[in-house]
Amino acid sequence: NYSKSIRLSYEAYLSWAHTYGEHNLSAMAGWSFLERNSLSMSASRNDLKIDDEEHAFISMATNSSASASGGPGNPSALLSFFARANWSYSDRYMATFTARYDGSSRFGSNNRFGFFPSFSAGWNIANEGFLKDVSWMDALKLRASWGRNGNENIGDFRYMSTISTYGLSYPFGSQDVTGSLTTGGAPTTLSNPDLKWETSEQTDIGVDFRILNCIGFTLDWYSKTTKDLLVTTSVPIFIGNNAPLGNAGNVRNSGIEFGADFKKSFGKVFFGIDGNVAYNKNMVTYVGTDAGYVSGSTVQGLSGAVTRMEEGHAMSYFWGYKTLGVFQNQDQIDAHCNADGVIIQPNARPGDLIFQDTDGDGTLTDNDRVDLGSPFPKLTFGLNLSLEAYGFDLNVSTAGQAGNKIFSVLRRADLPMSNYGAWVLNRWHGEGTSNTVPRVTVNDSNQNFTRVSDFYLQKGDFWRIRNVTLGYTYSLPKKFYVRSIRVFASVDNAFVFTKYEGYDPEVGNGGSILGSGIDRGTYPRPRVVSFGLNFNM
């Protein structure tokens, strides 16, 4: 096997700075070019003349069958022009303006370039004359910013209709008799020459406040709108090709972030604590498809998409059936009717899940599926502790989140006889035994396990002790070459406090924003215990 990655970058810029009294001015302008490419090759042949690693060469193999493959990777390039200007006055007022003009080969010639400006301003209120006598105030700063940036991380040639030969062989002429096939090729994805940059536009207003040389506060309000979101769009099945990548919508994130810290020494003891908490609201504000939505990720064994992008909802919200409990007997099945007396689940049996008939038409269809929750947390928070005393030091780092849901599918729903978790022990096995976990049966006529429903949803709240480090430092006399020795022990991922029953509550998105919050068996983070010894010369 042979592979080579090539990354060439060129950058040139010109800077200027000058001071006019209490005014400080600086500016910078330049350009950069980035080119990415790769090359790979592999070959194999069996039956070496001498069977060891030193003689593992293709020419040393005697078997006539051999295979080889390889070629160039997908090339890409990024051309950028940029500029920045800074101004400050008397260490009280400051402003910065930046601008970028970026062009990417990952977009077609119609929209290859994008313009991304930004602006920020600050006011050091604590440096004003009317606060010079306020001795307990160390800092008070008001700041605001607005800016745009672009995203081109979509892979190469996604705006084109690429050709594939996979599974496209066919008989030609005399090959009908011999049974051999000719390799064919065809477009496999629709093109989108109007594909363009995904743009994020954010406004932030904040204040920093510090008092008594030991206490600090930070408060921010932000609103971030991502426009022309790059997602795979939906196309009718009769098209016969894969759906293209498109700029299919806008999504807005807005919220408040608050942070506080306390740091102070008490003789030979130093104590520090800092924490932060953030509230975020995620909502799709526009979807640019004829259907008004974009279908998200699917899960093997379940019917239809699990997530959806739709205006007025969270990005990649869970779209499924709401359950109302478990049928305990036949009378409950017969009584589960719509306003016209139509039995909603005629194929159900005692022990099956009760699904909500949202539109009231007496049948369960996609029109009955509802917003079951968001994979994105409403709250994120962190807390860190630091303690130093008489040579000992202790540091603890933690983080957590709350308000999100996880769609837990740790087993394949289309395999009714295997891979159940311990939760199956709480299944329904007679009237009154369970109102949450349905019966387990090979003949699942009610589709208890193959419908996308809130049966698979769990709360994703957690608090993780990310790291705990305990150390001791011993200082040596100056006559020694080594000034101090520190011994320490550290634990990464020490504890996780959560009610989620999967392997790890931080499940990610599987490589796609529309796959957020789906746990297909995410490999858990390991707990790492380490010991160390540091010498300070």
ABEGO torsion letter per residue (X at the ends): XBBBBBBBBBBBBBBBBBBBEABBBBBBBBBBBBBBBBBBBBBBBBGBABBBAAABBAAABABABBBBBEEBBBBBBBBBBBBBBBBBBGGABBBBBBBBBBBBAABBAAAABBBBBBBBBBBBAAABAAAAABAABABBBBBBBBBBBBBABAEBGAABBBBBABGABBBBEAAAAAGBBBBBBBBABBBBAABBBBBBBBBBBBBBBBBGGABBBBBBBBBBBBBGBBBBBBBBAAAGBBBBBBBAEBBBBBEBBBBBBBBBBBEABBBBBBBBBBBBBBBBABBABAAGBBBBBBBBGBBEBABBBBBGBBBGBBBBBBBAEBBABAAAAAABBBAAGBBABAABBBGBBBBBBAAGAGBBBAAABBBAEBABBABBBBBBBBBBBGGBBBBBBBBBBBGBBBBBBABBAABAABGBBAAAAABBAEBGABAABBBBBABBAAGAAABBBAAABBBABBBBBABBBBBBBBBBBAABABABBBBBBBBBGABBBBABABABABAEAGGBAAABGBBAGBBBBBBBBBBBBBBBX
